[in-house]
Amino acid sequence: MLVWSRSGRLVLWLLFALLFGVLFLAPLAVILLSSLADQWNGVLPNGLTTEHYTDVVKGQAWNAVKASLITGFLASALALVSGTWAALSLRLQGHALRRLLGLLFFIPSAVPSVSVGLGLLVAFSHPPLLLNGTVAIVMIAHFVLISAFTFGNVSAGLARLSPDFEQVASSLGARPAYRLWHVTLPLLAPYLVAAFGLSFALSMGELGATVMVYPPGWVTLPVSIFSLTDRGDIFAGAALTMILVVATLALLLGLERITARATGS
Amino acid sequence: MSAAAFTGTSVMDIDAAKVRGAGSNVHFDKVSVAYGAHVVLHPLTLDIAPGEILAMIGPSGSGKTTALRAVAGFVRPVSGRIRIGATDVTDLPPYERGLGMVVQNYALFPHMRVEDNVAFGLRAQGADKALIGERIKDALGTVGMLAYARRYPRELSGGQQQRVAIARALAVRPRVLLLDEPLSALDAQIRRNMVEEIARLHRSLPGLTILYVTHDQTEALTLADKIAIMRDGRVCSHGPTTELYRRPPNRFTAEFLGRANLLPVTVAEAVGSKGFATARHGDALLTGAGRNEKAGDKSLLCIRPQHLSLTADSEHTNRIVGTLREVHWQGELTHLVLDVDGTPVRVSATRLPIALPEPGAKVPLFFAPADTSLLPEDAGV
């Protein structure tokens, strides 16, 4: 325990509550209230209504939810496979090459997402790589932006995995593919699930690159929210934001339960 | 070479050959391992006979684990060959070598029940269900863990986990069992019990060849038929366990394998036909078992602490006098530390005279010539 005195601990708790409340809870509370606000002229809304939810659900909300979920799921799955593959392969390389290739994987996450979108737009605007105006370019944008996080998570998991497990498996007669499927991947499961969850959450909230490349008919939730608020429809944008938050939270909680069951914790 | 071509590797072949009681020898032929310019194992030539337990012991970094990992296939020798039975396994991947391995931290697969851990090797090799069921019962029965088959490793104690790890290695009926410091993670009491259990296990599987790597001399002395003592990547002595303990060929072996008092002596009379030489330590003329010492040679006379007595009899004919410095009572044993002409000498005794002399008193010590061994003084290795 860093602080022994009761009053010291109380002060720290109050400071934490203040920071957490102002930085995390207040914006979410404002969005929640906005999504339910009839009108908002004072400190608090004048009245509450579910009309904005009804409007967005009747409009394009469902399509946006569907586009975001499919994009997030496919891009995360692809990033998980490639990130795991890269982490497993780089583990076998020398230290220098491992560091260099590892850094390359992280470059897209250091570049503004708008720039990534712009780069893809330019790169895939000419035959034979003409993907402009397709769903594929949205998937690629999300994949490029989130793959560094899956790679990082899985690499961290592999670093914590004792080589004894795989060596004992080999000595018992397990060939590499059998060993990977029955020993390495199950032992990495918590990290794989965490990597997928993080990638999915990032993809669900991705706007910068998507807004550069999205085709008509594949408008994700963040793009819809941006469009609504840009048009001044703040309350509908807030309702759509709450739908995004609930959808993402539901999936993350589900993944957490799967991880807990897999690890027995 | 395929797994099928490696005689005895496949479960079916092993079963047909009734491997139980038919282990293989392991032969190191000038095996050397290096990481870049750093040599961790100098050319090693060594044989482990079928059904033998060879303990490799030595301090950290002595190369013993590297030698085991070379047999397992996890490090590649830069030169030399390794043969298991008639097969040269040097270029075979680990999964084609037909071995069982137990490591220090057990490495039980935490997502599998005990029975699935034990079945792992058999399933990996494509054994049929009936055989797997039979082997699970057999292997778990051998280590007394049949009642725990449905448990997960996290539900077992350290000792139980190590038993399961041994069962898992035995289930594939390995030609050679590799034990890499298997008891190091256990506490002292459980470790003592497990050493006895492994000894019992080997008695029930007399054909099983075991390479046992440890830094614990008690484990090596209890279990091994032969011991190889490693130092700085080299074998500094190798031989039958009792022989190596009773007649250590050099100072390092004498001091690493059990406790040893090493008295500097000068050989007075060369080794005779009965294998004894006389040697002088100060004023005392002592008789000790020698090899080929000649008169005038500087030597060390090795005497184990338990072979020193405070009373003389017809066997204990050698006599030295020391000054008592310390007395340590440890229940079963009492240790006396004396100074004999500047050389510290330790005595371990189960029974001592009721009235022990006070520290500072001159105490005569007696020992039998047959309990001694003359070592070359300059042989550090």
Interface residues (C-beta under 8 A of the other chain):
Chain A: S162 D164 F165 Q167 V168 A169 S170 S171 L172 G173 A174 R175 Y178 R179 H182 V183 P186 L187 A189 A262 G264
Chain B: A3 T9 V11 A72 G73 F74 P93 P94 Y95 E96 R97 G98 L99 G100 M101 V102 V103 Q104 N105 A107 F109 P110 H111 F120 G121 A124 Q125 Y152 R154 R168 A169 V172 L178
